[in-house]
Amino acid sequence: MTGHTTARQRLTAELLDALRTDGGVRVVTGEPGCGRTTFLDHAARLFRGGPVRHVRADGVRELDEALRTAGPLLVCVDDADLWDAPSRAALARTAGRIRETAVRTTLLLTVANHRPPPPELADLPVLRLGPLTPGDAALLIRERADSAVDPAVREELISAAEGNPALLLALLRSLSPDQLGGRRALPQPPAGGEVLADVAGDRLPDDPGGLLLTTAAAARATGEEEADAALVLRAAHAAADAPLPDLLTRGEGRLRFRSVLMARAVYATASAEDRRAAHLAVAEAATGQEGILPLLHRAWAVSAPAPTVAASLAAAAADPSSPVPPALRRRALTRAADLTPDEAERARRHLAAAEQALLAGHAADALRLLDRARGRSAPAAVRGGAELLRGAVLLADGPVEDARESFLLAADLLPPSAAARAALGAADAAWSAGDPTACLSALAPTHTPRTLPLAEACVRVPKQPGSQRLGGPPAARVGATAPRTACTQPTNPPPDGDPSRDHRDGMRAVLLARFDLAATPLRRVVENGLHGTDPDRLLRSAAAALMLGDVTSARRAGARALAAARTSGSAALEPRALEYLAYAELRAGRHQLARTHAEEGLRAAERAGQRNTAAHHHAVLALAASIEGEADLVAEHAEEALRTARRHGLAQAATLAHWAAARADLGAGRPREAAQRLGPLVRPGARRGHFAVWMLAVPCFVEAAASAGRPQHAAALVEDFALWAACGADPQAPSQLLRCRALLAGPDTADELYLSALDRHDDTVGDFERARTELLYGKWLRRRRRLREARTRLEEARLGFERCGAPLWAQQAAAELRAGGAAPNPAPAASCGAGDLARLTPQQLRIARYVAAGATNREVALSLSVSTRTVDYHLRNVFATLGLRSRVELVRLVEQEEKTGARL
């Protein structure tokens, strides 16, 4: 692959960098076809420390000769598991010498993972090659396809290959140019028996007792990589203590394939008759067991059509009292649809299966099922439901304008109550796009044709709309301009009213600036959600609470929604719940907790294929990093957020990312640059940021403009911000408003305004905003030669910044202290870490602790939701700051200081 650094190549470079520090050994393993040999080739090309030697099978003597080479050396041994036992033992002894001594040799071995691991190599450290990322898989298709590949076909091939490069290439070889170009349908499934057999090659053994096929059939039903051992053995009529084939392993009452690809190959290469027989055997072995699994096996044991079996299976999958995860419901509903002869009923079941696929976090699978549900023969309600669900998919992972069109088309096809739900989804999409006019139009009391003027649409008689099935509108993402004026504390019992209608009415009142009308319905939404366990209602509750500025209720609702989503297996809702939690913590001034939620949410969004939600998590991480002073992290997360925001029209995420970059400039002492970034976002005009977010950036702009000597640019905005602060939706706004007025006031009134701002800070949590006010007040006092007062304020600012983990801002306060003739008091070691570790930034300290615990750079990057390049950069700075030369020294330092801290 040329012109692009793939994740696999970055992993190779990172591994070599880590091993080169001390010399070392890695056993590289992975699925058949995962590219172990290619990985060694990458390593050989990237190694710059010295010569590279490839040692072939049984090359013990050649290995010994290679180790006599002076200087750094890379030795590559491919397929070490195929060496004979004595040679493997000699290889293991050599690896042990490399690990125990100071020789500067790197040894990379590859072994297959579909067979039992060689016992001689069992104690060596392992690097397991994971699947290709979707981006790298797309690049491989682009480089290796002989003809143009349609984007939809490309996505389906990537999904079918599951990140296996050999399987992806086999799929490309199996398809005609017309199929690759989308002009002819793909075979279903795309990775059939011939393709999988091509990849598995001669690794597939005979299966005389049927144990392999029975295990594969049992695991296919659950969607897991393992199956109940007792059930499989009964179905295969095998003894409990019978020896297992090499492809299988047993543990804790479960049987599993060592390789997922081999499990797929065993199942796909069996005849249809043998597969049906295996499923029937499992179903009969499960006689007496309740639940959906025996029904699903019986459904796979028959050939279509089978309406009675299909009806029983669909009823079991739709049972709300059954603790069945969405992924299993999707499989059951899909099979029920396959066995259904009636076209309309088949379309309904495909639609129901698509909804469960989306809840399970399988958006691409959901879209494929929706295509089957939206044919011309399907009833209008089913086609409308398909567009409603398609809108939900695109809202999380696609252009939000397209999502809005899908919702509006659904509203045209659906009956009134469902049409109102679609209209609420259209408002959700318009909100993300930053289009308040379209948002208001969608929130009109009844669904109206798209050509109806807004003024007429807003005077219709209200009816009772529903809500979008997969989460309420993102009205609360950080800056929804919703107030808490006229709010009263709720009563204990859940309030009356329709939460969906209340949410619509509250959002609409907010957009019309009728804050007096917004509070009561939104408060009912909050209470209705908190008195239940439905994750969808809890998400609406969190959204409404954030619009009200009730961050405590928002955190409660978000945490409960997260727990409910995880309990029900709703992978699509988990990243949204974490998003609300992250924004609630940001609004409360707890940026480090926000960062924790956003890092977890980003991983969840990427697993679920929700790029739009991931963009919002990147924006939160950029905002948190702008407080911590990590300029490279701000740039990385902001750019990731903007990359998706530009492609999918996410005005809200884009505004947050730009704000984060500007705040990083301000923290680094670059007010002019910060003002230039923020000016277009906050001033009136076509380039103003998202209508629900730009106001939150006003305090930063006022500070930047005043510090840059241009206070006149901010005067009008302060009056706008005063209206926002009066709404009560942002706990920090009243104190920020007083600080802004102080920055622009004359010397006669600024003093009193700063003191009033500090008094208001006492009503809110979070050290960062208070420390900013202390810093600005200290600067103001110092410039008026009130040095004793200035030192007090600046020292308070420095300590506040250190408490909340904002070292770059703390350095500003320290510099002001020095300029005023005072040396800042040293910070307590416990504020960041102990001893030498206190010299690290918060991000450097996190990375140092991960590395000291044995994590690779890639594992650290995954844990912190950053790139390996960023981890490399920080780790080099850690070594330079602490004067270390190797990871071993870092481990010793961290262990020593942790022991010291424990004693203290």
Order of alpha helices (4+ residues) and beta strands (2+ residues): alpha-beta-alpha-beta-alpha-beta-alpha-beta-beta-alpha-alpha-alpha-alpha-alpha-alpha-beta-alpha-beta-beta-alpha-alpha-alpha-alpha-alpha-alpha-alpha-alpha-alpha-alpha-alpha-alpha-alpha-alpha-alpha-alpha-alpha-alpha-alpha-alpha-alpha-alpha-alpha-alpha-alpha-alpha-alpha-alpha-alpha-alpha-alpha-alpha-alpha
